Amino acid sequence: MISRWTVVVDRDDLTKTDVLHDELPGLPELDDCEVLLRVDRVGLTANNVTYGVIGDVIGYWRFFPTTAEGRGVIPLWGFADVVESTVDALPAGTRVYGYLPMSSHLVVRPKLTSSGFVDAAEHRTDLPSVYNSYLITTSDPAYDPRLEDLQVLYRPLFMTSFLLADQLVDNDCYGARTVVISSASSKTAFGTAQCLRDKGVRLVGLTSPRNVEFTKSLGLYDTVLPYDAAVDVEPTVYLDFSGSADVRSALHDRLGEALVKDISIGLTHQAASQDARSQFFFAPDQLRKRTADWGSAGLAERFGEAWRGFTAQAGDWVGIARHSGPDELIDVWQAVLRGRANPDTADVITF
């Protein structure tokens, strides 16, 4: 018997979860050009909460559809292994990295590329291509089997960090002298700070009082302040990883016209911003621009250099907490959802 499972969440109340089990007498029969993946290892961070909060806005609920009414499947980043295949170039045992469901298995319809494949399943064809691409580990120059935990945790976040910092640098930081970053202890936020080091701007991290010391210990920010502290009035870009309306309003009130740009990225407060003063950063847009500017190889080279610099330090910043199976996956989801996850640990789940 083959046991398959999927964790679904209520699309209107992300705290409500359920595990759907499916017992099969054997591996499912695949159509031509289909491959069955067995999900092996994933990371779970506040970034995954964002997928649920704005699932209808960007289309995140559509990647891994479920027949459970009113429910959805949260996407994760991680590694999976081919267990059944009708594609000669992807035999059983092939290990891939990419966008995966909260589920033990995934059927994909690969369209081969130089580094892996794109899932050409019909329901994914009009969704952002960055989420449809899978890397074969043996063709990925950035892959290191010793660093799989760091990759599932940081690589998708760091790509956002890399592209966000690149957009700022590409626009001369919009004339700002300071970049203020909220949720400064979060992984995407401090990845962005790392990419902006030595770019000619002062980096100010805002965080909750309990996370001030940890955020200072990273050594990435010029100044770390609790949320209720006043920032200096000078030309400033605000990178909003928290989605907090109160923090945004306080900054606008204090800085006035000195706030030259307000960019919303993360939603750790679980509320999609409706504030017209904030511009939403969508990483695939900058990815498309830089692919056109530099070519795929040029982009991969620049990202690879930044990624290696980041991973050389990241292992010292955060400890890895390891979990296993759907029940522990749900426990981690609930902790991250409620903001109870510690900034100095990161969660990896094996299936």
Residue pairs with C-beta under 8 A, 6 or more apart in sequence:
1 23
1 24
1 25
2 23
2 24
2 25
2 26
2 27
2 28
3 21
3 22
3 23
3 24
3 104
4 21
4 22
4 23
4 24
4 103
4 104
4 105
5 19
5 20
5 21
5 22
5 103
5 104
5 326
6 19
6 20
6 22
6 66
6 73
6 101
6 102
6 103
6 104
7 17
7 18
7 19
7 20
7 73
7 74
7 102
7 103
7 326
7 329
7 330
7 333
8 17
8 18
8 19
8 20
8 66
8 68
8 71
8 72
8 73
8 102
9 16
9 17
9 52
9 71
9 72
9 73
9 74
9 333
10 16
10 17
10 70
10 71
11 52
11 55
11 56
11 61
11 70
11 71
11 72
12 70
14 49
14 52
14 53
14 270
14 337
15 334
15 337
15 338
17 330
17 333
17 334
18 68
18 71
19 326
19 327
19 330
20 66
20 68
27 36
27 83
27 84
28 36
28 84
28 107
30 36
30 84
30 85
30 86
30 107
31 86
32 86
33 86
33 87
33 109
33 110
34 86
34 87
34 107
34 108
34 109
35 82
35 84
35 85
35 86
35 87
35 90
35 107
35 108
35 109
35 110
36 82
36 83
36 84
36 85
36 105
36 106
36 107
37 80
37 81
37 82
37 83
37 96
37 100
37 105
37 106
37 107
37 108
38 80
38 81
38 82
38 83
38 104
38 105
38 351
39 78
39 79
39 80
39 100
39 101
39 103
39 104
39 105
39 106
39 351
40 78
40 79
40 80
40 81
40 95
40 350
40 351
41 78
41 79
41 148
41 149
41 152
41 348
41 349
41 350
41 351
42 76
42 77
42 78
42 79
42 100
42 152
42 348
42 349
42 351
43 76
43 77
43 78
43 149
43 152
43 153
43 154
43 346
43 347
43 348
43 349
44 76
44 329
44 332
44 333
44 336
44 347
44 348
44 349
45 153
45 157
45 186
45 187
45 188
45 336
45 341
45 346
45 347
46 183
46 186
46 187
46 188
46 266
46 268
46 336
46 341
47 156
47 157
47 160
47 187
47 188
47 266
48 74
48 75
48 76
48 333
48 336
49 267
49 268
49 270
49 336
49 337
50 266
50 267
51 60
51 74
51 75
52 60
52 72
52 74
53 243
53 267
53 270
53 271
53 272
54 60
54 267
54 272
55 61
55 72
57 272
58 128
58 282
59 127
59 128
60 74
60 75
61 72
61 73
62 123
62 124
62 127
63 73
63 75
63 99
63 101
63 124
63 127
63 131
64 73
64 75
64 101
64 103
64 106
65 73
65 123
66 72
66 73
73 101
73 102
73 103
74 101
74 102
74 333
75 99
75 100
75 101
75 102
75 131
76 99
76 100
76 101
76 102
77 97
77 98
77 99
77 100
77 152
77 155
77 156
78 97
78 100
78 152
79 95
79 96
79 97
79 137
79 148
79 151
79 152
80 95
80 96
80 98
80 100
80 106
81 93
81 94
81 95
81 96
82 90
82 91
82 92
82 93
82 94
82 95
82 96
83 92
83 105
84 92
85 91
85 92
85 94
87 110
87 112
89 112
90 110
90 117
90 136
94 136
95 136
95 137
95 138
96 116
96 117
96 134
96 135
96 136
96 137
97 134
97 135
97 137
97 140
97 143
97 151
97 152
97 155
98 116
98 133
98 134
98 135
99 131
99 132
99 134
100 106
102 326
102 329
102 333
104 326
104 351
107 121
108 117
108 119
108 121
108 134
109 119
109 120
109 121
110 117
110 118
110 119
110 120
110 134
111 117
111 118
111 119
111 120
113 133
114 139
115 135
115 136
115 139
115 140
116 133
116 134
116 135
116 136
116 139
116 140
117 133
117 134
117 136
118 129
118 132
118 133
118 134
119 132
119 134
120 132
124 132
128 284
129 284
130 159
130 283
130 284
130 287
135 143
137 143
137 145
141 300
141 304
142 151
142 155
142 303
142 304
142 307
142 308
143 151
144 151
147 311
149 320
149 322
149 346
149 348
150 311
150 314
150 315
152 348
153 187
153 318
153 320
153 346
153 347
153 348
154 187
154 191
154 310
154 311
154 314
155 307
157 187
157 188
157 191
158 188
158 191
158 306
158 307
158 310
159 283
159 287
159 303
160 188
160 191
160 192
160 265
160 283
161 188
161 189
161 191
161 192
161 194
161 195
162 191
162 195
162 303
162 306
162 307
163 283
163 286
163 287
163 290
164 192
164 195
164 239
164 263
164 265
164 281
164 283
164 286
165 192
165 195
165 196
165 199
166 195
166 286
166 290
167 281
167 286
168 174
168 179
168 196
168 199
168 201
168 237
169 196
169 199
173 179
173 199
173 200
173 201
173 237
174 237
174 260
174 261
175 235
175 260
176 201
176 235
176 236
176 237
176 260
176 261
177 201
177 202
177 234
177 235
177 236
178 201
178 202
178 203
178 204
178 231
178 232
178 234
178 235
178 236
178 237
179 196
179 201
179 202
179 203
179 204
179 236
179 237
179 238
179 239
180 204
180 206
180 231
180 236
180 237
180 238
180 239
180 251
181 189
181 192
181 193
181 203
181 204
181 205
181 206
181 221
181 239
181 241
182 189
182 206
182 207
182 227
182 238
182 239
182 240
182 241
182 242
182 244
182 247
183 189
183 206
183 207
183 241
183 242
183 266
183 268
184 190
184 193
184 205
184 206
184 207
184 211
184 215
184 221
184 224
184 241
185 205
185 207
185 208
185 211
185 214
185 215
185 343
186 241
186 266
186 268
186 343
187 318
187 346
188 241
188 265
188 266
189 205
189 239
189 241
189 266
190 205
190 215
190 218
190 220
190 317
191 310
192 239
193 203
193 205
193 218
193 220
193 221
194 220
194 309
194 310
194 313
195 306
196 203
197 203
197 220
201 237
202 222
202 223
203 220
203 221
203 222
203 223
204 221
204 222
204 223
204 224
204 225
204 231
205 215
205 220
205 221
205 223
205 224
205 225
206 225
206 226
206 227
206 229
206 231
206 242
206 247
207 215
207 224
207 225
207 226
207 227
208 226
208 227
209 226
211 343
212 224
212 225
212 226
214 343
214 344
215 221
215 224
215 343
216 224
218 317
225 231
227 244
227 247
230 254
231 251
231 254
231 255
233 254
233 255
233 256
233 258
234 258
235 258
235 260
236 251
236 255
236 258
236 259
236 260
237 259
237 260
237 261
237 262
237 263
238 248
238 251
238 259
238 261
238 262
238 263
239 263
239 265
240 247
240 248
240 262
240 263
240 264
240 265
240 266
240 273
240 278
241 265
241 266
241 268
242 266
242 267
242 268
242 269
243 264
243 266
243 267
243 268
243 269
243 270
243 271
243 272
243 273
244 269
245 271
245 273
245 275
248 262
248 273
248 275
248 277
248 278
251 259
251 262
252 259
252 262
252 277
261 279
262 277
262 278
262 279
263 278
263 279
263 280
263 281
264 273
264 275
264 278
264 279
264 280
264 281
265 280
265 281
267 273
268 339
270 337
273 280
287 299
290 299
290 302
291 299
294 302
317 344
318 343
318 344
318 345
318 346
319 344
319 345
319 346
320 345
320 346
320 348
321 345
321 346
321 347
321 348
322 348
322 349
322 350
323 329
323 331
323 332
323 347
323 348
323 349
323 350
324 349
324 350
324 351
325 349
325 351
326 351
328 349
329 349
329 351
332 341
332 347
332 349
335 341
335 347
336 347
341 347
